[in-house]
């Protein structure tokens, strides 16, 4: 993956975010920028209130002033429209969650105008309830397709803030980059498990989107050339073989697994998959077998992704992995290990996001902040 050239402003903000507090001397060493460039950039960031000075560190000579980000200097809202719930997250420029709330998903019978009003009211309540001045909010990141939101500027008109649209996997990857403070120099992939399977790939602190913004269709890696038909029109895709919907359908078709998971009336894929995972964690053998089978395919696909893009960090995120990482993480690690040791001489870390359940909403907000702060358009 070819990394784009990083500007001084962006490099300084990313370095402080990853390892604050830092002195100007440490910033120069980390970013490779000259002391003059660091001094000019830091002066501007201090003037904008994005960076603050916070004490001094003793050295052998003159004490160095330390710098950190002001978490609430700029904020953004992330909204994830899921099958069951709508998740709202208010995030500051350090990646921390300032406030969060969930609401039941809008009824299917609600019209576009009702949905926009509902979203606008919830976003307003979230920001006002945080105690942070509205003028510090840079916009709204929106994840989750809803045909009733055919025009994102409807929400812009209702709230007065710009709206940025993103897919769940890419947003979750950016959320991980901000929240976990991954170094910009370390490319990684975030595997997302929700109602489907996706992947977000981040390099140089930027998500890989592709020419049609569809990069990361992890669930549509072909694992069986003559396999079952997939909804995408192809055959043998990972989602068609082992996706969450397949797991849920198999559980409902098996009276034992259905009983173990307590699957009654059909709910959303995410909710039913979580029920299967809870049963498996509690020791239910039929549910565990279904997850083990799914994990074998996901692990094979993960190995292909690692080999293709050459990353040494995989992060499991999304509500599905939040519920079932205890099965999938060991399966992926075991699949990667032999070739890593024998052939590639690498060590790939497989971790679970600490904010897996809300990663997409957090990442959607982070994307708004990232775009505005790096460009200096605030």
ChimeraX attribute file (.defattr): number of C-alpha atoms within 10 A of each C-alpha:
attribute: neighborCount
match mode: 1-to-1
recipient: residues
	/A:1	12
	/A:2	6
	/A:3	12
	/A:4	10
	/A:5	8
	/A:6	14
	/A:7	11
	/A:8	19
	/A:9	19
	/A:10	17
	/A:11	24
	/A:12	23
	/A:13	24
	/A:14	24
	/A:15	23
	/A:16	21
	/A:17	24
	/A:18	19
	/A:19	14
	/A:20	17
	/A:21	21
	/A:22	23
	/A:23	20
	/A:24	17
	/A:25	15
	/A:26	15
	/A:27	25
	/A:28	20
	/A:29	12
	/A:30	15
	/A:31	16
	/A:32	13
	/A:33	16
	/A:34	13
	/A:35	14
	/A:36	10
	/A:37	14
	/A:38	21
	/A:39	15
	/A:40	12
	/A:41	18
	/A:42	22
	/A:43	13
	/A:44	14
	/A:45	18
	/A:46	15
	/A:47	11
	/A:48	13
	/A:49	14
	/A:50	19
	/A:51	20
	/A:52	18
	/A:53	15
	/A:54	14
	/A:55	11
	/A:56	15
	/A:57	13
	/A:58	9
	/A:59	8
	/A:60	5
	/A:61	6
	/A:62	9
	/A:63	12
	/A:64	16
	/A:65	16
	/A:66	18
	/A:67	21
	/A:68	20
	/A:69	22
	/A:70	16
	/A:71	18
	/A:72	19
	/A:73	19
	/A:74	24
	/A:75	28
	/A:76	28
	/A:77	34
	/A:78	30
	/A:79	29
	/A:80	27
	/A:81	22
	/A:82	20
	/A:83	18
	/A:84	16
	/A:85	13
	/A:86	20
	/A:87	22
	/A:88	28
	/A:89	30
	/A:90	26
	/A:91	31
	/A:92	26
	/A:93	24
	/A:94	26
	/A:95	24
	/A:96	18
	/A:97	18
	/A:98	19
	/A:99	15
	/A:100	19
	/A:101	14
	/A:102	14
	/A:103	13
	/A:104	12
	/A:105	14
	/A:106	18
	/A:107	10
	/A:108	8
	/A:109	7
	/A:110	11
	/A:111	12
	/A:112	16
	/A:113	14
	/A:114	14
	/A:115	19
	/A:116	20
	/A:117	15
	/A:118	14
	/A:119	21
	/A:120	20
	/A:121	13
	/A:122	18
	/A:123	21
	/A:124	14
	/A:125	12
	/A:126	20
	/A:127	22
	/A:128	12
	/A:129	10
	/A:130	13
	/A:131	9
	/A:132	16
	/A:133	13
	/A:134	15
	/A:135	11
	/A:136	15
	/A:137	23
	/A:138	22
	/A:139	23
	/A:140	31
	/A:141	28
	/A:142	28
	/A:143	27
	/A:144	18
	/A:145	15
	/A:146	12
	/A:147	8
	/A:148	14
	/A:149	16
	/A:150	10
	/A:151	10
	/A:152	14
	/A:153	15
	/A:154	17
	/A:155	21
	/A:156	17
	/A:157	13
	/A:158	14
	/A:159	19
	/A:160	13
	/A:161	19
	/A:162	16
	/A:163	23
	/A:164	19
	/A:165	17
	/A:166	21
	/A:167	20
	/A:168	28
	/A:169	31
	/A:170	33
	/A:171	31
	/A:172	36
	/A:173	33
	/A:174	30
	/A:175	30
	/A:176	31
	/A:177	26
	/A:178	27
	/A:179	24
	/A:180	17
	/A:181	18
	/A:182	20
	/A:183	18
	/A:184	20
	/A:185	12
	/A:186	14
	/A:187	23
	/A:188	29
	/A:189	30
	/A:190	30
	/A:191	27
	/A:192	31
	/A:193	27
	/A:194	25
	/A:195	21
	/A:196	23
	/A:197	23
	/A:198	24
	/A:199	27
	/A:200	27
	/A:201	25
	/A:202	25
	/A:203	20
	/A:204	20
	/A:205	25
	/A:206	19
	/A:207	22
	/A:208	18
	/A:209	16
	/A:210	9
	/A:211	7
	/A:212	6
	/A:213	12
	/A:214	12
	/A:215	17
	/A:216	25
	/A:217	13
	/A:218	23
	/A:219	22
	/A:220	22
	/A:221	19
	/A:222	18
	/A:223	19
	/A:224	13
	/A:225	10
	/A:226	11
	/A:227	15
	/A:228	15
	/A:229	13
	/A:230	15
	/A:231	11
	/A:232	10
	/A:233	7
	/A:234	16
	/A:235	21
	/A:236	19
	/A:237	27
	/A:238	25
	/A:239	29
	/A:240	25
	/A:241	24
	/A:242	24
	/A:243	24
	/A:244	24
	/A:245	20
	/A:246	18
	/A:247	23
	/A:248	28
	/A:249	14
	/A:250	15
	/A:251	24
	/A:252	20
	/A:253	11
	/A:254	14
	/A:255	13
	/A:256	15
	/A:257	24
	/A:258	22
	/A:259	17
	/A:260	21
	/A:261	24
	/A:262	14
	/A:263	19
	/A:264	10
	/A:265	6
	/A:266	10
	/A:267	12
	/A:268	14
	/A:269	21
	/A:270	22
	/A:271	19
	/A:272	26
	/A:273	30
	/A:274	22
	/A:275	21
	/A:276	30
	/A:277	26
	/A:278	18
	/A:279	21
	/A:280	24
	/A:281	16
	/A:282	13
	/A:283	12
	/A:284	18
	/A:285	15
	/A:286	21
	/A:287	29
	/A:288	21
	/A:289	13
	/A:290	20
	/A:291	24
	/A:292	17
	/A:293	16
	/A:294	22
	/A:295	22
	/A:296	18
	/A:297	21
	/A:298	28
	/A:299	20
	/A:300	16
	/A:301	22
	/A:302	22
	/A:303	19
	/A:304	16
	/A:305	20
	/A:306	17
	/A:307	14
	/A:308	10
	/A:309	13
	/A:310	15
	/A:311	21
	/A:312	16
	/A:313	17
	/A:314	25
	/A:315	24
	/A:316	28
	/A:317	32
	/A:318	30
	/A:319	23
	/A:320	24
	/A:321	24
	/A:322	22
	/A:323	21
	/A:324	23
	/A:325	20
	/A:326	14
	/A:327	20
	/A:328	23
	/A:329	21
	/A:330	15
	/A:331	20
	/A:332	22
	/A:333	19
	/A:334	13
	/A:335	18
	/A:336	23
	/A:337	16
	/A:338	12
	/A:339	14
	/A:340	15
	/A:341	11
	/A:342	9
	/A:343	8
	/A:344	11
	/A:345	11
	/A:346	15
	/A:347	15
	/A:348	18
	/A:349	14
	/A:350	19
	/A:351	16
	/A:352	20
	/A:353	24
	/A:354	15
	/A:355	20
	/A:356	23
	/A:357	20
	/A:358	24
	/A:359	28
	/A:360	37
	/A:361	31
	/A:362	36
	/A:363	35
	/A:364	34
	/A:365	34
	/A:366	33
	/A:367	28
	/A:368	25
	/A:369	27
	/A:370	22
	/A:371	15
	/A:372	15
	/A:373	19
	/A:374	18
	/A:375	12
	/A:376	12
	/A:377	8
	/A:378	14
